[in-house]
Amino acid sequence: MDQSEKLLMGIEHILSVASDLMDEVARLKRVEEECKILKEKVFLNQFTVAEQQVFELTLDGYFGQEMQLILSKEEATIKSQRQTIIRKLGVSSMKEAVKKFRHLECESPRKLLQSE
């Protein structure tokens, strides 16, 4: 086997390894996305369905009166649900609650479960 054949075999091996690595990176990205979805579900699971609706609308940028129209609820009910969300999360505002939700990928699953 001459030098050029050895070189070609080496290049083929490197390309094969690179392809395997690319497949593994893609798999890890899918796993990471699945973990993020599971963390979000665990996070939201601490709320009642009504509280989840209010929180999800908050995440989408809606405020009190808009929520009232969308959910067909009284202002006092939405305020109460927002206060319950704030209390459950141990934060001082809905802005902090949203921030906590948006930073889920930074929290370990154990820390997330302890906050429930």
Buried (B, 14 or more C-beta within 10 A) or exposed (E): EEEEEEEEEEEEEEEEEEEEEEEEEEEEEEEEEEEEEEBBEBBBEBBEEBBBBBBEBBBEEBEBEEBBEBBEBEEEBBBBBBEBBBEBBEBEEBEEBBEBBEEBEEBEEEEBEEEE
